[in-house]
Amino acid sequence: MAASRTSSTRGRVNVGKVGGTMPMGNIAAMESVKRRRLEVPASLKSKLETPASRIGLKAKATAANGSNNPSGLLGKSGARDQIRNQEQEVEEEEEEEDDEDDDDDDDDDKSLGPPPAIHDRPESDINGRLKDLEAFSRYMIQKNRTARKTKKLLSVELEHNTTQVAQLEFDRKIIAAKLEEAEKQAHSLQATIDERQRALKEEKRRHEDELDDIRRKFKKQGEQIQDEQRALKKTIEELQESLESTKTRLSAKKDECTRLESTISKQASDQLELESSFRSLRAKVEQLEDTISSREIRIAELEEALSSRNSLVLELEAKLRVEETTRRRLHNTIQELKGNIRVFCRVRPLLNEEKSSDISLPIQLPESEEQNEIELTQSSENALGKSTSRVFPFKFDRVFAPESTQDLVFEEVSQLIQSALDGYPVCIFAYGQTGSGKTHTMQGPDRIDGTDSKSLGIIPRAVQQIYETTSKLGERGWEYVMEGQFVEIYNETLQDLLAPTSRSGGSQQSAGDKQTKLEIYQDSDGHTRVKNVTTVRVDSAKRVHWLLARAAENRTVAATNCNERSSRSHSVFTLYLRGTNALTGESSSGVLNLIDLAGSERLSSSGSSGDRLKETQAINKSLSSLGDVISALAKGSRHIPYRNSKLTHLLQESLGAGNSKTLMFVCVNPSPASAQESLCSLQFATKVNSCQIGTARRQAAS
């Protein structure tokens, strides 16, 4: 209770702090005074604790008495009278004992022990029971007296604490009033100090401004004085110099007069010499005028010769343009003599997992580059188990061995690229089973960044050659515009590889990302075109690398038993070349088609199922239609089934209808496991090589 009153007193003291902040020293002093006034003496604490313990013991004794008092021992009225008499006696004893000293109280508390025990007496032992009851009553009376003493002590303590609280409250009000007065004085002093500081600052600023003005005036006056001193010093120096020069001139004049006197005597003789010199100078002037006249005539002759040579240069430039036209015609004649449709065979090297020391390759390559023959040996067993071998010879326009580089392959193709620049339609496509190196031949590695130039395929090299050639032709008045497009034929459906849509799940497009339907049609000039396809302006080699990378990301590929990354579609890269010559008025419009066909494979060897089976069937059907077109062209049939598939319809202009220059790469896998597929590819290439198409015609830009 003392602690709670102390806490509340502290709370009221804090509330009394009105306005401002009390210094830390005053707060510490007040807290010290509070602690000293609220301390309870040790003797009083012992007295407060002792009655409380007595009250508890008395309550326990009462409870024990109640529990041990057997019912029916005494009569109700007799018991009440006895208890009432005992209470009166106890009250009288309490009044007598109220005046006893505290020492006696301590002795009584110490003598108060546990309540007397109630013995289990028989009902006939009434005297014994009365003795037990009298002992218990005396114990309860003594305990009640102890409680009354404790109550009195607590009352004294309460009065003491109340007096202390009143004193503390009075002290708090005095301190709060003093604090409020001190804060008012502090505010007043602070305002006075601030006002005087502002006045001092203003006075200081005013004195500083006056001091600056005085300094500027003195500085300006000092500079003026210095300028005047310098001007006076300069004037004195000039006067001294003028005096010295005057003295010098005067001396010189005197010397000059002396010399003049001697000179006058010489001038008479010198005049004769001058007249003779004048006559000789006049003769020299006349001679120089004759020389200038002859040189002017020579200059006129040189200008006439320069004009004639300029005319000769113009004639030579015109002749050079004519020779360029003749070169184009002769180049086209050479290409026609080589054949407007040619077939090259390229055998890829064996992979690490295909190499073995005891394996014999079924393909026999030519011994030199001049020999263009290749042989394939096919082994088989008859019904009796006897092994037989059969050799199939093939001959093409050029055969590339496995060690042939991309540079060597493109060297043979570069002349056809020149024909496209000259305004002819050119088509180059790669054919072969899956995994035979078609994509490597046409594009190069999977990631094209332009750093590894030796591994680049035909498409990036062709564009690079076109850029180099157009730069040289620009000196002769030619300007070219190049546009490219990249499409694929997947499951007999045209898809734009450059369209701004993404793929998900290999061959399927994400929902809501469908491309515009592409259609093949013939334009007014009879050329094969694709409707709604994305056409990109090709203005740098890096742009082509970007086109190839984007097309590679969108192209449909999947894993089969024949190739873990098999192309499941035919890709067609088309580059339109439109050139004009402002000097000669000539124009050209060439088309370069670079085609990477999907890999041909048998269903039994590919192990395809589901979507892969459907893709394989569509690929084989389109390649079969290509074979039918080639057969019809070789036989000279009047009807060519170009429209049997999207592939032959798109290549109609390149396979004879457009009289273009066509080159086919047949790519061969040399491993024994692919011997049957290699044989089919070589037989198809032989059929293409025997085909004849019309003479290519140069196209002028419309």
NUZAVO-43478 format. One line per 3 residues: their letters; for each residue x negated, y negated, z of C-alpha. Coordinates in steps of 0.1 Angstrom, whole numbers. Layout:
<atoms>
A) X Y Z | ...
</atoms>
This chain:
<atoms>
MAA) 0 0 0 | -29 -24 8 | -44 -16 -26
SRT) -11 -23 -45 | -7 -56 -26 | -42 -66 -35
SST) -36 -58 -72 | -4 -79 -73 | -22 -107 -55
RGR) -49 -107 -81 | -23 -108 -108 | -6 -139 -93
VNV) -40 -156 -89 | -47 -150 -126 | -14 -164 -136
GKV) -22 -196 -117 | -50 -204 -140 | -35 -231 -161
GGT) -54 -249 -190 | -91 -246 -197 | -116 -219 -186
MPM) -129 -216 -150 | -167 -214 -147 | -181 -180 -141
GNI) -197 -190 -108 | -163 -201 -93 | -146 -169 -104
AAM) -173 -148 -88 | -170 -168 -55 | -132 -164 -54
ESV) -134 -126 -60 | -159 -123 -31 | -135 -142 -7
KRR) -106 -120 -18 | -125 -88 -11 | -136 -100 24
RLE) -100 -111 34 | -84 -79 22 | -108 -55 39
VPA) -91 -34 67 | -111 -27 99 | -123 9 104
SLK) -105 12 138 | -72 1 122 | -76 26 93
SKL) -81 54 119 | -50 43 137 | -30 42 105
ETP) -42 76 95 | -36 93 130 | 1 85 133
ASR) 8 97 98 | -7 130 106 | 13 131 138
IGL) 45 124 119 | 37 153 96 | 31 177 124
KAK) 63 166 141 | 83 172 110 | 67 207 107
ATA) 75 214 143 | 111 203 138 | 114 225 108
ANG) 99 254 127 | 122 248 156 | 151 249 133
SNN) 141 281 117 | 132 299 149 | 164 288 168
PSG) 187 318 167 | 223 311 162 | 246 319 190
LLG) 220 316 217 | 237 287 235 | 271 272 232
KSG) 274 243 208 | 286 217 234 | 260 228 260
ARD) 232 226 235 | 244 191 223 | 245 178 259
QIR) 211 192 267 | 196 177 235 | 213 143 242
NQE) 199 143 277 | 165 151 265 | 166 123 239
QEV) 176 98 266 | 147 109 287 | 124 106 257
EEE) 135 71 250 | 129 61 286 | 95 77 284
EEE) 88 58 251 | 96 25 267 | 73 33 296
EDD) 45 44 273 | 47 15 248 | 24 -6 270
EDD) -4 20 272 | -38 13 256 | -50 26 223
DDD) -75 49 240 | -46 67 257 | -29 70 223
DDD) -59 86 208 | -60 110 238 | -23 119 233
DKS) -29 124 196 | -58 147 204 | -37 166 230
LGP) -8 171 206 | -12 205 191 | 9 229 172
PPA) 46 233 182 | 52 259 209 | 62 293 197
IHD) 98 306 201 | 96 340 216 | 118 367 205
RPE) 137 372 237 | 168 394 243 | 201 377 245
SDI) 203 383 282 | 171 364 289 | 188 330 289
NGR) 163 314 312 | 134 323 290 | 152 309 260
LKD) 159 277 279 | 122 274 288 | 113 278 251
LEA) 138 252 241 | 126 228 268 | 90 233 257
FSR) 100 226 220 | 120 195 231 | 91 181 250
YMI) 69 187 219 | 94 169 197 | 97 140 222
QKN) 60 136 222 | 59 137 185 | 86 111 182
RTA) 67 88 205 | 36 92 183 | 57 82 153
RKT) 70 52 170 | 35 41 178 | 25 46 142
KKL) 54 25 131 | 43 -3 154 | 8 -2 141
LSV) 21 -3 105 | 43 -33 114 | 12 -51 128
ELE) -8 -43 96 | 21 -55 74 | 22 -88 93
HNT) -16 -91 89 | -14 -84 52 | 15 -108 47
TQV) -6 -135 64 | -35 -128 42 | -13 -129 10
AQL) 1 -163 20 | -34 -176 27 | -46 -163 -7
EFD) -16 -178 -25 | -23 -211 -8 | -60 -209 -18
RKI) -51 -200 -54 | -28 -231 -57 | -56 -253 -43
IAA) -82 -238 -67 | -58 -240 -97 | -51 -277 -89
KLE) -88 -283 -86 | -95 -264 -118 | -68 -283 -137
EAE) -83 -316 -125 | -118 -305 -134 | -106 -294 -169
KQA) -89 -328 -174 | -121 -345 -164 | -141 -322 -186
HSL) -118 -330 -216 | -121 -367 -209 | -158 -365 -206
QAT) -160 -345 -238 | -139 -370 -257 | -161 -398 -244
IDE) -192 -379 -254 | -178 -372 -289 | -168 -408 -293
RQR) -202 -420 -283 | -219 -394 -305 | -198 -406 -335
ALK) -207 -442 -327 | -244 -432 -324 | -242 -414 -358
EEK) -226 -443 -375 | -252 -467 -360 | -280 -443 -370
RRH) -266 -440 -405 | -263 -478 -408 | -299 -483 -396
EDE) -311 -456 -419 | -293 -473 -449 | -308 -507 -439
LDD) -342 -491 -436 | -338 -474 -470 | -328 -507 -485
IRR) -358 -525 -469 | -381 -497 -481 | -368 -499 -517
KFK) -372 -537 -516 | -407 -535 -503 | -416 -507 -528
KQG) -401 -527 -557 | -420 -558 -546 | -452 -538 -542
EQI) -448 -524 -577 | -442 -558 -591 | -473 -571 -574
QDE) -493 -542 -587 | -480 -548 -622 | -489 -585 -619
QRA) -524 -576 -607 | -528 -551 -635 | -516 -577 -660
LKK) -540 -604 -646 | -569 -579 -646 | -561 -569 -682
TIE) -559 -606 -692 | -593 -613 -676 | -608 -583 -694
ELQ) -593 -594 -727 | -607 -629 -722 | -641 -616 -713
ESL) -640 -593 -744 | -628 -622 -765 | -657 -643 -752
EST) -682 -616 -759 | -668 -610 -794 | -668 -647 -801
KTR) -705 -649 -791 | -712 -618 -813 | -693 -633 -842
LSA) -711 -666 -838 | -744 -647 -839 | -733 -627 -869
KKD) -722 -658 -887 | -756 -672 -883 | -772 -641 -896
ECT) -746 -640 -924 | -755 -675 -935 | -791 -664 -937
RLE) -782 -634 -957 | -759 -653 -980 | -787 -676 -988
STI) -808 -647 -999 | -779 -629 -1016 | -770 -659 -1038
SKQ) -803 -657 -1052 | -799 -620 -1060 | -763 -623 -1074
ASD) -775 -638 -1106 | -795 -608 -1114 | -769 -583 -1102
QLE) -742 -599 -1124 | -761 -587 -1154 | -762 -552 -1141
LES) -725 -552 -1133 | -716 -562 -1168 | -736 -532 -1182
SFR) -719 -508 -1157 | -684 -520 -1167 | -690 -513 -1203
SLR) -702 -477 -1194 | -671 -471 -1172 | -647 -482 -1200
AKV) -663 -456 -1222 | -657 -429 -1196 | -620 -439 -1191
EQL) -614 -435 -1228 | -630 -401 -1227 | -607 -390 -1198
EDT) -576 -401 -1216 | -585 -379 -1245 | -590 -349 -1221
ISS) -556 -355 -1205 | -539 -356 -1238 | -554 -323 -1249
REI) -543 -307 -1215 | -507 -318 -1219 | -507 -301 -1253
RIA) -520 -269 -1236 | -493 -271 -1209 | -466 -273 -1236
ELE) -480 -243 -1253 | -480 -223 -1220 | -444 -233 -1212
EAL) -434 -220 -1246 | -453 -187 -1240 | -436 -184 -1206
SSR) -402 -189 -1222 | -409 -162 -1247 | -421 -138 -1220
NSL) -389 -145 -1199 | -369 -135 -1230 | -390 -104 -1232
VLE) -383 -95 -1195 | -346 -99 -1201 | -348 -77 -1231
LEA) -368 -51 -1211 | -342 -52 -1183 | -314 -47 -1208
KLR) -334 -19 -1224 | -339 -4 -1188 | -301 -4 -1183
VEE) -297 13 -1216 | -324 38 -1206 | -305 44 -1174
TTR) -274 52 -1194 | -294 75 -1216 | -309 92 -1185
RRL) -275 99 -1172 | -264 114 -1205 | -296 135 -1208
HNT) -293 146 -1171 | -257 157 -1178 | -269 176 -1209
IQE) -295 194 -1188 | -270 203 -1162 | -246 216 -1189
LKG) -274 237 -1204 | -280 252 -1169 | -242 260 -1168
NIR) -213 240 -1155 | -207 267 -1130 | -237 283 -1113
VFC) -242 308 -1086 | -270 308 -1060 | -276 337 -1036
RVR) -290 330 -1001 | -299 358 -977 | -301 348 -941
PLL) -328 361 -917 | -320 389 -893 | -310 379 -857
NEE) -330 392 -827 | -304 418 -818 | -304 430 -854
KSS) -341 436 -857 | -355 472 -852 | -387 489 -861
DIS) -371 520 -876 | -344 502 -896 | -345 500 -934
LPI) -327 470 -950 | -303 478 -978 | -312 446 -998
QLP) -342 444 -1021 | -353 408 -1026 | -372 395 -1057
ESE) -410 394 -1055 | -413 358 -1067 | -392 327 -1069
EQN) -390 330 -1107 | -372 364 -1105 | -335 359 -1097
EIE) -325 395 -1093 | -314 412 -1061 | -306 449 -1054
LTQ) -284 464 -1028 | -286 501 -1018 | -255 518 -1005
SSE) -258 551 -987 | -229 575 -983 | -222 612 -974
NAL) -201 636 -995 | -177 662 -982 | -206 687 -978
GKS) -225 662 -956 | -251 655 -982 | -264 619 -982
TSR) -265 600 -1015 | -277 565 -1023 | -266 542 -1050
VFP) -284 510 -1062 | -264 479 -1073 | -285 453 -1092
FKF) -273 417 -1093 | -287 386 -1111 | -279 350 -1103
DRV) -292 315 -1112 | -313 314 -1081 | -320 338 -1051
FAP) -332 324 -1018 | -351 347 -995 | -345 347 -957
EST) -376 325 -951 | -363 298 -975 | -360 264 -958
QDL) -331 239 -960 | -354 216 -979 | -360 242 -1006
VFE) -323 249 -1009 | -313 213 -1012 | -340 207 -1038
EVS) -320 228 -1062 | -288 211 -1053 | -300 175 -1055
QLI) -296 173 -1093 | -259 180 -1089 | -256 152 -1063
QSA) -271 128 -1089 | -244 139 -1114 | -217 129 -1088
LDG) -234 94 -1087 | -233 93 -1125 | -195 96 -1124
YPV) -189 134 -1128 | -168 156 -1105 | -191 179 -1086
CIF) -181 209 -1064 | -204 229 -1041 | -189 257 -1020
AYG) -203 285 -998 | -188 320 -1000 | -196 351 -979
QTG) -186 373 -950 | -183 358 -915 | -217 353 -899
SGK) -236 352 -931 | -248 315 -927 | -223 295 -948
THT) -218 268 -922 | -255 265 -916 | -261 261 -953
MQG) -234 234 -958 | -237 215 -925 | -267 227 -905
PDR) -267 232 -867 | -236 229 -846 | -246 195 -831
IDG) -259 170 -857 | -276 140 -841 | -301 132 -870
TDS) -332 140 -849 | -339 174 -864 | -340 165 -901
KSL) -354 198 -913 | -324 218 -901 | -298 195 -918
GII) -275 212 -943 | -263 202 -977 | -236 177 -966
PRA) -258 153 -946 | -287 156 -970 | -264 149 -1000
VQQ) -251 117 -983 | -287 106 -974 | -297 111 -1011
IYE) -267 91 -1022 | -277 62 -999 | -313 62 -1012
TTS) -303 64 -1048 | -276 36 -1045 | -302 13 -1029
KLG) -325 17 -1059 | -296 13 -1084 | -286 -19 -1066
ERG) -318 -35 -1081 | -303 -28 -1115 | -269 -44 -1108
WEY) -250 -13 -1095 | -228 -15 -1064 | -211 15 -1049
VME) -182 21 -1026 | -181 55 -1008 | -151 70 -990
GQF) -149 104 -973 | -122 128 -961 | -124 161 -943
VEI) -96 187 -943 | -93 224 -935 | -69 251 -948
YNE) -57 271 -918 | -31 298 -923 | -22 283 -957
TLQ) -16 249 -940 | -36 217 -947 | -49 200 -915
DLL) -68 167 -913 | -100 171 -894 | -105 133 -890
APT) -70 125 -877 | -70 109 -842 | -54 140 -826
SRS) -69 165 -802 | -66 203 -801 | -58 225 -772
GGS) -61 263 -772 | -82 268 -803 | -58 268 -832
QQS) -29 250 -816 | -23 213 -812 | -9 198 -780
AGD) 27 190 -778 | 37 157 -792 | 3 155 -811
KQT) 14 170 -844 | -2 156 -876 | 16 142 -905
KLE) 22 169 -931 | -5 169 -958 | 5 177 -995
IYQ) -16 183 -1026 | -6 164 -1057 | -20 152 -1091
DSD) -25 115 -1095 | -19 95 -1127 | -54 104 -1140
GHT) -48 141 -1135 | -71 144 -1104 | -62 166 -1075
RVK) -55 145 -1043 | -42 150 -1008 | -13 129 -995
NVT) -14 114 -960 | -50 124 -954 | -74 102 -933
TVR) -99 84 -956 | -129 68 -938 | -153 43 -953
VDS) -188 58 -953 | -213 29 -949 | -242 47 -931
AKR) -258 81 -926 | -249 79 -889 | -213 75 -900
VHW) -215 109 -918 | -230 125 -887 | -201 112 -867
LLA) -176 126 -893 | -193 160 -892 | -193 161 -854
RAA) -156 152 -852 | -147 177 -879 | -167 204 -860
ENR) -148 196 -828 | -114 199 -846 | -121 229 -868
TVA) -105 262 -859 | -130 288 -847 | -126 320 -828
ATN) -145 352 -817 | -142 384 -837 | -161 417 -837
CNE) -182 404 -867 | -190 369 -852 | -186 354 -818
RSS) -180 319 -834 | -162 327 -867 | -147 299 -888
RSH) -110 307 -891 | -103 281 -918 | -117 267 -951
SVF) -132 232 -946 | -134 208 -976 | -155 176 -973
TLY) -147 151 -1002 | -168 120 -1010 | -154 95 -1035
LRG) -181 74 -1053 | -170 43 -1071 | -197 22 -1088
TNA) -196 -10 -1109 | -224 -29 -1127 | -217 -66 -1130
LTG) -245 -71 -1155 | -234 -45 -1181 | -198 -42 -1172
ESS) -201 -4 -1167 | -182 15 -1140 | -182 51 -1127
SGV) -160 72 -1105 | -175 104 -1092 | -162 130 -1067
LNL) -183 153 -1046 | -165 183 -1030 | -186 202 -1004
IDL) -167 233 -993 | -173 258 -964 | -151 288 -970
AGS) -139 309 -941 | -157 343 -937 | -143 372 -956
ERL) -140 403 -935 | -122 436 -935 | -95 442 -909
SSS) -110 474 -898 | -144 458 -890 | -131 425 -876
GSS) -110 442 -849 | -85 413 -851 | -51 413 -834
GDR) -24 389 -827 | -32 354 -840 | -67 365 -851
LKE) -50 392 -873 | -27 366 -888 | -57 343 -895
TQA) -77 372 -911 | -48 381 -934 | -44 344 -945
INK) -81 341 -952 | -83 373 -972 | -52 363 -991
SLS) -66 329 -1001 | -100 345 -1011 | -81 371 -1031
SLG) -63 343 -1049 | -96 327 -1056 | -108 360 -1071
DVI) -76 361 -1093 | -84 325 -1106 | -120 334 -1113
SAL) -108 366 -1132 | -83 346 -1152 | -110 320 -1161
AKG) -134 348 -1171 | -109 365 -1193 | -99 332 -1209
SRH) -62 336 -1199 | -38 308 -1208 | -22 308 -1174
IPY) -45 303 -1144 | -28 310 -1110 | -41 280 -1092
RNS) -9 275 -1071 | -10 310 -1055 | -28 295 -1025
KLT) -36 261 -1010 | -73 268 -1015 | -72 274 -1053
HLL) -46 246 -1057 | -70 221 -1039 | -100 234 -1060
QES) -81 233 -1093 | -101 204 -1105 | -134 221 -1095
LGA) -127 255 -1110 | -121 246 -1146 | -90 224 -1149
GNS) -110 193 -1142 | -141 203 -1162 | -164 197 -1132
KTL) -199 208 -1123 | -195 237 -1099 | -221 255 -1077
MFV) -213 285 -1056 | -236 297 -1027 | -230 334 -1020
CVN) -244 340 -985 | -254 375 -976 | -261 392 -942
PSP) -290 416 -947 | -282 440 -918 | -272 476 -927
ASA) -240 472 -907 | -228 445 -931 | -238 464 -963
QES) -202 470 -975 | -192 433 -969 | -224 421 -987
LCS) -216 443 -1017 | -181 428 -1020 | -195 393 -1017
LQF) -222 400 -1044 | -197 415 -1068 | -174 385 -1064
ATK) -203 362 -1070 | -212 381 -1102 | -176 376 -1114
VNS) -179 339 -1107 | -212 337 -1125 | -197 352 -1157
CQI) -170 325 -1157 | -172 297 -1183 | -155 263 -1178
GTA) -151 233 -1201 | -176 206 -1207 | -177 181 -1179
RRQ) -166 145 -1188 | -179 114 -1171 | -151 94 -1153
AAS) -149 57 -1155 | -135 38 -1125 | -99 28 -1131
</atoms>
